Amino acid sequence: MRDLVIMPAMAQRRESLNMGEFAEEAIIVEEVAAPKRVNHFIEANTQEVTLQHLQQDCIIPSFASMEETISHQSFIGAVVDAAKDYFHGEQFDMPEIRISHPINGRIPSALGKKASELTDEEKTLFYQRMCFCFEIPSIVHDEYGNRLALSIGGVRAYNEINLYSKKSVEKFKIFIGFRNRVCSNLMLTTDGLQDKIEVLSVQELYAAALNLFHAYNPSKDLHLLRTLGQMSISTSEFCQIIGRMRLYQALTPNQQKRLPRLLLGDSQINAACRAFVSDANFKSTGDSITGWQLLNLLNGSVKSSYIDNFLERNLNCTEFVQGIQRAKLGDSEYAWFLG
């Protein structure tokens, strides 16, 4: 892999992407071969599959009216097509696809047969939940020794729609943001997540993705990540924050409503504590950590979430660390978490 000089035409395209002051720091890279990833953007409770598997081995669920739903592969294709049209001329990695909650069935002629006697041709399969993510390796930025790649993806869960009725709107989530190549952590902000997309067709999905890309301002995210790296959190402050996060779980719903929302549960908080001590990239090596480290500790902890609530928790990590940043500057909204 070698760095290339940004040519004038490419620099002009960077201008159209609103990279602002960070445009000069972005690097165009030419990759001979994509390295095999060890980390995934979401891990536990999921399995990796290929696009070919979705296309060739999975059925497409239908509504009770026998009208077909938008397939997982059509969803992926619509977002990829929109990205290639909007970011014309850039490089694109193949989507990493993760699935969960397989729904197994059988064809009508196999009714009554023992499961052990079913042939592959008699079995049917689709996945209730699916998420995917792909990088644009030609749009990267180095921050605190970590290479961040602009990444795009989406989430779809069939359990969010009623298949036992006539055809109605289907729900999807699409995101764009930077992905830390060191650990594959996603860093999402409100501007980069559209979590309530309701459409009837693939064409509407394509349009929704284009709208998200057009509204997204990457320079704003990069500025946020840089300022978080300038915030110092002492070990005692970190312990106070963790203690308050645990206490939040025990509060009554009315008490929680008076505080900023926190979507992380005990398992995520425990994972962040372990990472604070042992994570190779973001653990504490002295008497303090930065906001950048805290963000990655929390983002890493939510990778064990189920597909259908992963993106909301990921966004909540960014909201939370931003809130701590404001609290250290005197704002009262998140002051409770600092004691």
N, C-alpha and C positions, 0 to 999 in steps of 0.2 A: 504494500500500500504506500503510495507516495502523495504528497501534497501538491496541488496544482495552483498556479497563479490564477486569480479571478480575472477573466477577460472583461473588457468593457461591456459586452452584451450581457454577460452573466451578472456583472455588477448592477446593470440596469434592472435585471429581473429581481435581484435581491432588494432593490429599492421598492419594487412593486409589492414585495412581501412584507413591507413595513418593518424591516429589520433594524432601521434607525441607526443609532450609534454602534450597534453591535454588528452591523454589516461587515465592517472591516475585519472583525475578529472571527467571522464565520469562515470556514475552510472548505473548499471543494476537494473532495478526495476521490481518487480513482482506485477502486478495489479490484484486485485480481480475482479473489475468491472470498466469499463471505465466511468469516470464521464460524466454527460450530459453537453455538451458545451452550453454556453450562447452566446459566440462570434463565428463568422464564419471567415474563411480566406478571404472571399469576401462576401459582404452583399447586399447593395442596387442593384436594377435592376436584382436580381436573386431570384430563389426559390430553396428550397432543395427538392430533390427527392431520391428515393431509387433505388438501382440497379434492384430490382425486377420490379419496375415500368417501367424502360427502357426496360427490357426484355419482359414483358408481355403486356404492354399497348401501346407501340410505334412501328410504322412501320419503316422500313429501307429504306431511299431514294435510288433511282437508277439513274444512268446516262441515257441519252436519248437512249443509246444502250441497255438498260434494264439490264446492269451489275450492281450489287449491290455495294454500297459504304461500307466502313468499318464502322460498327455501333459504337455508343458511348460505348456500353457495351463491344464490342470487343477491343476497344482502352483501356478501363480501365483494362480489363483482361490481355492484353499483358503487360502493365506496371507493374501491380501487380505481374504477373508471373516472369517477369525479376527481380523485386526487391526481391522476395522470393528466387530466385536462386542465386542472387549475395550476398545478405545479409542472407545467409543460417543460420538457427538456431535462428534468431532474432524474436521478437514479432511484430505483425502487427495489427494495428487498421483497422476497416472497413473504406472504402473510404467515405469521405463526398462529395456528388455530388450536384452541383449547376447548374441550367439551366436557360435559358432565350430565348425569342423570339420563343414561341410555334407556330408551323405551323399546323393549323387545316384543315382537309379535310373530305371527305366522300367517301364511296364505290360507284361504278357505279350504283348499283341498287337503291341508295338513291337519284339519280339526280332528281331535281324538288321538293323534299320535303321541307317543311318549316324547318328552323333550330330548332324550338321548338318541332317539331315532330320527330326528329332524335332519334333513340335508340343508346345506347352505342355501339352496334355491328356495327352500320352504320357509326360511326365516326372514323376518323383516326387522328393520332397525331404524330409529331416528333418535336424535339427542334433544332432550328438552331444553338444554341451555348450551349456548355457544358464545365464545368471545374470540376475537382475533386482533392482531396488531402487526403492523409492518412499518419499517423504518424508511426514511428517505436519507440514505447515507451520504448524499451530496449536500445536505444541509445539516451541518454539525457545528457545535460550539464547545470550546474547552472552558470549563469552570472548575476552579480549585483542583486541578489535576485530573478531572473526570471529563470524558468526552460525551457530550449530550447530542443525541440525534433526534431530529424532528420526527415524530411518530404519529401514526393515525390508526384508528381501529374502531371496533364497535362491539356491542353486546346485544344478544337476543335471547329471550326466554319465553318458550311457548306457554309456560304456566301463567303468564301475565295476560293471556287472552282466552276467551271462551270459545273453544272449538266445537262445543255442542250447540251452536246456534248458526244462523245464516252468516255469510261473510260480513265482517265488520273491520274497522281499522285495526291494524297490527302495530305493536309497540316495539320500538328499537331505541338504542342509545349509540351515539357516535361521539368520538373524542379525537382531539388533536392536542399534542403537547410534546414536551421533551422527555426522552427516555435515557436514563443513565446507562451507558454501555458497560460500565464497570460491574453493575449489579442488576441491570435490566429493570430498575425501579422506574415506574411512571411518575411524572410530576404534573398533575392536572390542576387547572384553575377554572373558575366559573366560566370564563370566556372560551375555554377549550372543551367544554363538555355540554352536549345537548342530550339530556337524559329523559326527555319526554317527547320523542318523535312518534307521531301517529300517522300512518300512511295507509293507502289502499293499493299502491302499485310500486314497482321497482323504479319507475320514472320519478315518483315523488321522493323516494329514498335518495336517488341521485341528486335531486334538487336540494334536499335538506342538507346533504353533505357539502355541496357547493356553498350554500349559505353559511354553514359553520366555518368553512375555510376562509371565506371572504371576511367574516366578522372577527376572526382570530388575529391577534397582534402578537407575534412571537417576541418582539423586543420588550414588551411589557413583562412577559414571563421571565426573560433573561435578566431584566433589571431586578425583579423580585428575588430570583435565586442569588444574584450577586449581593444584594443587601442582606439577605438571610445569612450569608457567609460572614458578614461583618458584625453579626450579633453574637455576643458571648453569653453563654449560660453556664453558671458555675455548677459543680457537682451537687452542692446543697440545693440549688434552685431546681436542678433536674429531679432530684429526689422529692422535692416539694411538689413539682408538677405531676410526677408519677403517682404520688400519694393522693393528690386531689382527683386525678383521673380515676383511680380506684374508688374513691369516696363517691364520685359522681354516679357510679353504678348503683349505689345503695340509696340514693336520694329518691324521694317520692316523685311521681310524674309532675306534680305542681312545682316542686322545688327545682326540678330539671328545666322546666319551662322558663324559669327566671334566669337561667344561665345559657350561654351559647351551646348549641347542640354538639354532642360528642358521640360519634357513631362507633368508636372503637370499644370493644369489649375486653374482658379479662385476658383472653388468649392473646389478643394483639398487644395489650399492655405488657404481659409477661414476655412476649417475644421481643419487644422493644428494650426491656430491661436486660435480657440476655445479650442482645446485640450491643448495648451500651458497654458491656464488659468484654465481649469476645468478637464482635464483628471486625473483620480484617480491614475494612475500608473506613468505617465511621465510628469505631469505638472511641471512648475517652482515653487519651494518652497523657493526660495531665490533670489539672484541677478544674477544667471546663471543657465544654464542647461549643460548637457554633450552631446557629440556627440551621445552617445547611446540613450539618450532621444530624440534628434532631429530625429534620424533615425526612432524611433518608432512613433513619432508624424507624420512624413511624410508617413510611411508605413500604419498607421491607416487611413490616409486621402484618400489613393488611393483604399480602400476597397469599395468605392462607384462607382468604374469604371465599364464600361461594360466588359463582359468576354473577348472579343477579344483584348482589349488593357490593361488588368489588369496586366499581367506579365511584359510587357515592362515598365509600369509605376513603378511597384514594383522594378525592377532592377534599374531604373533611380533614385529612392530614394537613393539606396546604392551608386551609382556613384556620386550623388550630395553631399552627406555627406562626402564621401571620398575626393571629390574635395575641400570642405570647410576645411577639415583637412589639406590638402596639402597647401592651401592658407594661413592658419595660420602659416605654417612653412616657408612661403616665396615664394611658387610656384605661378606663375602668371596666370595659366590657369583659375582658378576660382576666382581670386582676385577681379574681377568686382562685384561679389555678396557680397563681404565684404566692398565695397566702396573704 
